[in-house]
Amino acid sequence: MKLKRKDHAKLKKYAKKHGLSMIDCLGDMLSKLEVRKLESETPVSKEIELDICEECNAEVPSDSKFCPQCGVEFDDEDEDDEETEE
C-alpha cells in the first residue's frame, strides 16, 4: 500500500501525537473503514408477508412450514397445484 507524501506526513504526525506506531494507526483506520463499508452495504430489511394460522389465528410468515405458536403443519398449496396440473 502506497501513501502520498502529505498522507504519510499526516499519519506520522497523528501517530506521534497519540503515542502510537504508524502501523497501529493504519490498522485502526483500515478496520474503521471496513466497518463503515459493511454498514453502508447492509441491506434494507424487507417487509415479511404474513398469513394467519387457521388453528390459533397467530400471524405467521407466509413461507413457514409450521406455525410457531401452535405447531400445526401447513399444507404446501403450490405443490398441490402442481400435482393437479400434471
N, CA, C and O atoms as a GROMACS GRO file, in nm:
protein
  344
    1MET      N    1   0.085  -0.117   0.000
    1MET     CA    2   0.000   0.000   0.000
    1MET      C    3   0.089   0.123   0.000
    1MET      O    4   0.179   0.135   0.083
    2LYS      N    5   0.064   0.213  -0.092
    2LYS     CA    6   0.141   0.336  -0.101
    2LYS      C    7   0.060   0.452  -0.049
    2LYS      O    8  -0.060   0.462  -0.071
    3LEU      N    9   0.129   0.541   0.021
    3LEU     CA   10   0.068   0.664   0.070
    3LEU      C   11   0.130   0.783  -0.001
    3LEU      O   12   0.248   0.782  -0.034
    4LYS      N   13   0.050   0.882  -0.024
    4LYS     CA   14   0.104   1.006  -0.077
    4LYS      C   15   0.187   1.072   0.032
    4LYS      O   16   0.166   1.045   0.151
    5ARG      N   17   0.279   1.157  -0.006
    5ARG     CA   18   0.366   1.222   0.093
    5ARG      C   19   0.287   1.297   0.199
    5ARG      O   20   0.317   1.287   0.318
    6LYS      N   21   0.187   1.372   0.156
    6LYS     CA   22   0.110   1.450   0.254
    6LYS      C   23   0.032   1.358   0.349
    6LYS      O   24   0.019   1.388   0.467
    7ASP      N   25  -0.020   1.245   0.296
    7ASP     CA   26  -0.092   1.150   0.382
    7ASP      C   27   0.004   1.082   0.479
    7ASP      O   28  -0.030   1.057   0.595
    8HIS      N   29   0.125   1.052   0.432
    8HIS     CA   30   0.227   0.993   0.517
    8HIS      C   31   0.263   1.089   0.630
    8HIS      O   32   0.276   1.048   0.746
    9ALA      N   33   0.278   1.215   0.597
    9ALA     CA   34   0.312   1.316   0.698
    9ALA      C   35   0.200   1.329   0.801
    9ALA      O   36   0.226   1.340   0.921
   10LYS      N   37   0.075   1.329   0.755
   10LYS     CA   38  -0.039   1.337   0.847
   10LYS      C   39  -0.042   1.216   0.940
   10LYS      O   40  -0.063   1.229   1.060
   11LEU      N   41  -0.020   1.098   0.883
   11LEU     CA   42  -0.022   0.975   0.962
   11LEU      C   43   0.090   0.977   1.066
   11LEU      O   44   0.069   0.939   1.182
   12LYS      N   45   0.208   1.021   1.025
   12LYS     CA   46   0.322   1.027   1.115
   12LYS      C   47   0.294   1.124   1.230
   12LYS      O   48   0.324   1.095   1.346
   13LYS      N   49   0.236   1.239   1.197
   13LYS     CA   50   0.202   1.340   1.298
   13LYS      C   51   0.097   1.286   1.395
   13LYS      O   52   0.109   1.304   1.517
   14TYR      N   53  -0.005   1.220   1.342
   14TYR     CA   54  -0.112   1.162   1.424
   14TYR      C   55  -0.055   1.055   1.519
   14TYR      O   56  -0.087   1.053   1.638
   15ALA      N   57   0.030   0.967   1.464
   15ALA     CA   58   0.089   0.859   1.545
   15ALA      C   59   0.174   0.917   1.658
   15ALA      O   60   0.167   0.870   1.772
   16LYS      N   61   0.254   1.016   1.626
   16LYS     CA   62   0.340   1.078   1.727
   16LYS      C   63   0.255   1.145   1.835
   16LYS      O   64   0.285   1.132   1.954
   17LYS      N   65   0.150   1.215   1.795
   17LYS     CA   66   0.064   1.287   1.889
   17LYS      C   67  -0.002   1.190   1.987
   17LYS      O   68  -0.017   1.222   2.105
   18HIS      N   69  -0.042   1.073   1.939
   18HIS     CA   70  -0.115   0.976   2.022
   18HIS      C   71  -0.026   0.866   2.080
   18HIS      O   72  -0.075   0.775   2.146
   19GLY      N   73   0.104   0.875   2.055
   19GLY     CA   74   0.198   0.778   2.111
   19GLY      C   75   0.181   0.639   2.054
   19GLY      O   76   0.201   0.540   2.124
   20LEU      N   77   0.145   0.630   1.927
   20LEU     CA   78   0.123   0.501   1.861
   20LEU      C   79   0.224   0.482   1.749
   20LEU      O   80   0.284   0.578   1.701
   21SER      N   81   0.242   0.358   1.708
   21SER     CA   82   0.323   0.334   1.590
   21SER      C   83   0.238   0.363   1.467
   21SER      O   84   0.115   0.358   1.472
   22MET      N   85   0.304   0.391   1.357
   22MET     CA   86   0.230   0.421   1.234
   22MET      C   87   0.149   0.300   1.188
   22MET      O   88   0.039   0.315   1.135
   23ILE      N   89   0.204   0.182   1.208
   23ILE     CA   90   0.133   0.061   1.164
   23ILE      C   91   0.006   0.040   1.246
   23ILE      O   92  -0.096  -0.004   1.193
   24ASP      N   93   0.010   0.072   1.376
   24ASP     CA   94  -0.110   0.062   1.460
   24ASP      C   95  -0.216   0.160   1.412
   24ASP      O   96  -0.335   0.126   1.406
   25CYS      N   97  -0.174   0.281   1.378
   25CYS     CA   98  -0.268   0.381   1.328
   25CYS      C   99  -0.332   0.335   1.197
   25CYS      O  100  -0.452   0.350   1.177
   26LEU      N  101  -0.250   0.279   1.108
   26LEU     CA  102  -0.303   0.229   0.980
   26LEU      C  103  -0.403   0.116   1.003
   26LEU      O  104  -0.509   0.113   0.940
   27GLY      N  105  -0.369   0.024   1.093
   27GLY     CA  106  -0.460  -0.086   1.122
   27GLY      C  107  -0.593  -0.038   1.176
   27GLY      O  108  -0.699  -0.086   1.135
   28ASP      N  109  -0.588   0.058   1.268
   28ASP     CA  110  -0.712   0.114   1.324
   28ASP      C  111  -0.795   0.182   1.216
   28ASP      O  112  -0.916   0.164   1.209
   29MET      N  113  -0.728   0.260   1.133
   29MET     CA  114  -0.800   0.332   1.027
   29MET      C  115  -0.864   0.236   0.928
   29MET      O  116  -0.978   0.255   0.887
   30LEU      N  117  -0.789   0.133   0.890
   30LEU     CA  118  -0.843   0.036   0.794
   30LEU      C  119  -0.961  -0.041   0.852
   30LEU      O  120  -1.059  -0.066   0.782
   31SER      N  121  -0.953  -0.077   0.979
   31SER     CA  122  -1.066  -0.150   1.038
   31SER      C  123  -1.188  -0.060   1.051
   31SER      O  124  -1.301  -0.106   1.033
   32LYS      N  125  -1.168   0.068   1.081
   32LYS     CA  126  -1.281   0.161   1.086
   32LYS      C  127  -1.343   0.180   0.948
   32LYS      O  128  -1.465   0.188   0.935
   33LEU      N  129  -1.258   0.187   0.845
   33LEU     CA  130  -1.309   0.198   0.708
   33LEU      C  131  -1.389   0.074   0.670
   33LEU      O  132  -1.493   0.085   0.604
   34GLU      N  133  -1.341  -0.043   0.709
   34GLU     CA  134  -1.410  -0.167   0.676
   34GLU      C  135  -1.547  -0.172   0.744
   34GLU      O  136  -1.644  -0.216   0.684
   35VAL      N  137  -1.553  -0.128   0.870
   35VAL     CA  138  -1.681  -0.125   0.941
   35VAL      C  139  -1.778  -0.031   0.871
   35VAL      O  140  -1.895  -0.064   0.853
   36ARG      N  141  -1.730   0.086   0.833
   36ARG     CA  142  -1.817   0.181   0.760
   36ARG      C  143  -1.866   0.122   0.629
   36ARG      O  144  -1.982   0.138   0.592
   37LYS      N  145  -1.776   0.052   0.559
   37LYS     CA  146  -1.814  -0.010   0.432
   37LYS      C  147  -1.922  -0.115   0.454
   37LYS      O  148  -2.020  -0.120   0.381
   38LEU      N  149  -1.903  -0.199   0.556
   38LEU     CA  150  -2.003  -0.303   0.584
   38LEU      C  151  -2.136  -0.243   0.626
   38LEU      O  152  -2.241  -0.292   0.585
   39GLU      N  153  -2.133  -0.137   0.705
   39GLU     CA  154  -2.257  -0.072   0.747
   39GLU      C  155  -2.331  -0.013   0.629
   39GLU      O  156  -2.454  -0.016   0.624
   40SER      N  157  -2.257   0.042   0.533
   40SER     CA  158  -2.323   0.103   0.417
   40SER      C  159  -2.378  -0.003   0.323
   40SER      O  160  -2.470   0.026   0.246
   41GLU      N  161  -2.324  -0.125   0.328
   41GLU     CA  162  -2.371  -0.232   0.240
   41GLU      C  163  -2.483  -0.314   0.303
   41GLU      O  164  -2.538  -0.402   0.238
   42THR      N  165  -2.516  -0.286   0.428
   42THR     CA  166  -2.620  -0.363   0.495
   42THR      C  167  -2.752  -0.344   0.422
   42THR      O  168  -2.798  -0.231   0.405
   43PRO      N  169  -2.814  -0.453   0.379
   43PRO     CA  170  -2.939  -0.439   0.305
   43PRO      C  171  -3.052  -0.385   0.392
   43PRO      O  172  -3.057  -0.408   0.513
   44VAL      N  173  -3.139  -0.314   0.329
   44VAL     CA  174  -3.257  -0.263   0.398
   44VAL      C  175  -3.349  -0.380   0.425
   44VAL      O  176  -3.373  -0.462   0.337
   45SER      N  177  -3.399  -0.388   0.546
   45SER     CA  178  -3.485  -0.502   0.578
   45SER      C  179  -3.613  -0.496   0.495
   45SER      O  180  -3.675  -0.391   0.480
   46LYS      N  181  -3.648  -0.611   0.442
   46LYS     CA  182  -3.769  -0.615   0.359
   46LYS      C  183  -3.888  -0.653   0.446
   46LYS      O  184  -3.873  -0.715   0.552
   47GLU      N  185  -4.003  -0.616   0.401
   47GLU     CA  186  -4.124  -0.648   0.476
   47GLU      C  187  -4.156  -0.796   0.455
   47GLU      O  188  -4.140  -0.849   0.345
   48ILE      N  189  -4.200  -0.859   0.561
   48ILE     CA  190  -4.233  -1.001   0.557
   48ILE      C  191  -4.383  -1.016   0.537
   48ILE      O  192  -4.463  -0.955   0.607
   49GLU      N  193  -4.418  -1.098   0.438
   49GLU     CA  194  -4.560  -1.125   0.415
   49GLU      C  195  -4.609  -1.221   0.523
   49GLU      O  196  -4.543  -1.321   0.554
   50LEU      N  197  -4.724  -1.191   0.578
   50LEU     CA  198  -4.779  -1.273   0.686
   50LEU      C  199  -4.909  -1.339   0.645
   50LEU      O  200  -4.989  -1.283   0.570
   51ASP      N  201  -4.928  -1.458   0.696
   51ASP     CA  202  -5.055  -1.530   0.683
   51ASP      C  203  -5.110  -1.549   0.824
   51ASP      O  204  -5.041  -1.522   0.922
   52ILE      N  205  -5.233  -1.595   0.832
   52ILE     CA  206  -5.296  -1.623   0.961
   52ILE      C  207  -5.310  -1.775   0.974
   52ILE      O  208  -5.361  -1.842   0.885
   53CYS      N  209  -5.266  -1.827   1.087
   53CYS     CA  210  -5.281  -1.970   1.115
   53CYS      C  211  -5.429  -1.999   1.136
   53CYS      O  212  -5.496  -1.930   1.213
   54GLU      N  213  -5.480  -2.101   1.068
   54GLU     CA  214  -5.622  -2.136   1.080
   54GLU      C  215  -5.654  -2.201   1.214
   54GLU      O  216  -5.770  -2.203   1.256
   55GLU      N  217  -5.554  -2.255   1.282
   55GLU     CA  218  -5.576  -2.322   1.410
   55GLU      C  219  -5.582  -2.224   1.528
   55GLU      O  220  -5.673  -2.230   1.610
   56CYS      N  221  -5.483  -2.132   1.534
   56CYS     CA  222  -5.474  -2.046   1.653
   56CYS      C  223  -5.483  -1.897   1.621
   56CYS      O  224  -5.475  -1.813   1.711
   57ASN      N  225  -5.501  -1.863   1.493
   57ASN     CA  226  -5.514  -1.724   1.447
   57ASN      C  227  -5.389  -1.639   1.471
   57ASN      O  228  -5.399  -1.516   1.478
   58ALA      N  229  -5.273  -1.701   1.485
   58ALA     CA  230  -5.148  -1.627   1.501
   58ALA      C  231  -5.099  -1.579   1.365
   58ALA      O  232  -5.125  -1.642   1.262
   59GLU      N  233  -5.028  -1.467   1.364
   59GLU     CA  234  -4.965  -1.420   1.241
   59GLU      C  235  -4.840  -1.503   1.218
   59GLU      O  236  -4.758  -1.520   1.307
   60VAL      N  237  -4.826  -1.554   1.094
   60VAL     CA  238  -4.717  -1.645   1.060
   60VAL      C  239  -4.656  -1.598   0.928
   60VAL      O  240  -4.730  -1.563   0.836
   61PRO      N  241  -4.523  -1.597   0.916
   61PRO     CA  242  -4.462  -1.565   0.787
   61PRO      C  243  -4.515  -1.659   0.679
   61PRO      O  244  -4.530  -1.779   0.702
   62SER      N  245  -4.544  -1.605   0.562
   62SER     CA  246  -4.611  -1.683   0.458
   62SER      C  247  -4.529  -1.802   0.408
   62SER      O  248  -4.586  -1.895   0.352
   63ASP      N  249  -4.398  -1.801   0.427
   63ASP     CA  250  -4.316  -1.913   0.379
   63ASP      C  251  -4.292  -2.019   0.487
   63ASP      O  252  -4.211  -2.110   0.467
   64SER      N  253  -4.361  -2.008   0.601
   64SER     CA  254  -4.343  -2.104   0.710
   64SER      C  255  -4.405  -2.239   0.677
   64SER      O  256  -4.507  -2.247   0.608
   65LYS      N  257  -4.342  -2.344   0.728
   65LYS     CA  258  -4.395  -2.480   0.714
   65LYS      C  259  -4.480  -2.518   0.835
   65LYS      O  260  -4.569  -2.602   0.825
   66PHE      N  261  -4.450  -2.454   0.949
   66PHE     CA  262  -4.521  -2.481   1.074
   66PHE      C  263  -4.558  -2.350   1.140
   66PHE      O  264  -4.492  -2.248   1.117
   67CYS      N  265  -4.662  -2.352   1.221
   67CYS     CA  266  -4.699  -2.235   1.300
   67CYS      C  267  -4.607  -2.230   1.421
   67CYS      O  268  -4.598  -2.328   1.495
   68PRO      N  269  -4.538  -2.118   1.444
   68PRO     CA  270  -4.450  -2.110   1.561
   68PRO      C  271  -4.528  -2.104   1.693
   68PRO      O  272  -4.472  -2.128   1.799
   69GLN      N  273  -4.657  -2.071   1.686
   69GLN     CA  274  -4.740  -2.059   1.805
   69GLN      C  275  -4.795  -2.195   1.850
   69GLN      O  276  -4.775  -2.236   1.964
   70CYS      N  277  -4.864  -2.264   1.759
   70CYS     CA  278  -4.930  -2.390   1.798
   70CYS      C  279  -4.864  -2.514   1.738
   70CYS      O  280  -4.894  -2.626   1.781
   71GLY      N  281  -4.776  -2.497   1.640
   71GLY     CA  282  -4.702  -2.610   1.584
   71GLY      C  283  -4.771  -2.684   1.472
   71GLY      O  284  -4.718  -2.785   1.423
   72VAL      N  285  -4.888  -2.639   1.429
   72VAL     CA  286  -4.959  -2.708   1.322
   72VAL      C  287  -4.877  -2.696   1.192
   72VAL      O  288  -4.816  -2.593   1.164
   73GLU      N  289  -4.877  -2.806   1.114
   73GLU     CA  290  -4.804  -2.806   0.987
   73GLU      C  291  -4.894  -2.750   0.878
   73GLU      O  292  -5.012  -2.782   0.870
   74PHE      N  293  -4.836  -2.665   0.794
   74PHE     CA  294  -4.912  -2.605   0.684
   74PHE      C  295  -4.897  -2.690   0.560
   74PHE      O  296  -4.790  -2.746   0.533
   75ASP      N  297  -5.006  -2.700   0.482
   75ASP     CA  298  -5.002  -2.769   0.354
   75ASP      C  299  -4.932  -2.680   0.253
   75ASP      O  300  -4.948  -2.558   0.255
   76ASP      N  301  -4.854  -2.741   0.164
   76ASP     CA  302  -4.793  -2.665   0.056
   76ASP      C  303  -4.894  -2.657  -0.057
   76ASP      O  304  -4.911  -2.752  -0.133
   77GLU      N  305  -4.960  -2.543  -0.068
   77GLU     CA  306  -5.062  -2.525  -0.172
   77GLU      C  307  -5.001  -2.529  -0.310
   77GLU      O  308  -5.063  -2.576  -0.405
   78ASP      N  309  -4.876  -2.479  -0.323
   78ASP     CA  310  -4.809  -2.477  -0.452
   78ASP      C  311  -4.785  -2.619  -0.502
   78ASP      O  312  -4.802  -2.645  -0.621
   79GLU      N  313  -4.746  -2.712  -0.413
   79GLU     CA  314  -4.724  -2.849  -0.453
   79GLU      C  315  -4.854  -2.915  -0.494
   79GLU      O  316  -4.856  -2.993  -0.589
   80ASP      N  317  -4.964  -2.884  -0.425
   80ASP     CA  318  -5.094  -2.941  -0.460
   80ASP      C  319  -5.135  -2.894  -0.600
   80ASP      O  320  -5.188  -2.972  -0.679
   81ASP      N  321  -5.111  -2.767  -0.630
   81ASP     CA  322  -5.146  -2.713  -0.761
   81ASP      C  323  -5.066  -2.780  -0.871
   81ASP      O  324  -5.119  -2.808  -0.979
   82GLU      N  325  -4.937  -2.805  -0.845
   82GLU     CA  326  -4.852  -2.868  -0.947
   82GLU      C  327  -4.898  -3.010  -0.974
   82GLU      O  328  -4.896  -3.055  -1.088
   83GLU      N  329  -4.938  -3.082  -0.871
   83GLU     CA  330  -4.982  -3.222  -0.888
   83GLU      C  331  -5.110  -3.229  -0.971
   83GLU      O  332  -5.125  -3.320  -1.052
   84THR      N  333  -5.202  -3.133  -0.952
   84THR     CA  334  -5.328  -3.137  -1.026
   84THR      C  335  -5.307  -3.097  -1.171
   84THR      O  336  -5.384  -3.137  -1.258
   85GLU      N  337  -5.202  -3.017  -1.199
   85GLU     CA  338  -5.176  -2.976  -1.337
   85GLU      C  339  -5.126  -3.092  -1.419
   85GLU      O  340  -5.153  -3.099  -1.539
   86GLU      N  341  -5.052  -3.185  -1.357
   86GLU     CA  342  -4.995  -3.298  -1.432
   86GLU      C  343  -5.100  -3.396  -1.457
   86GLU      O  344  -5.075  -3.500  -1.519
   0.00000   0.00000   0.00000
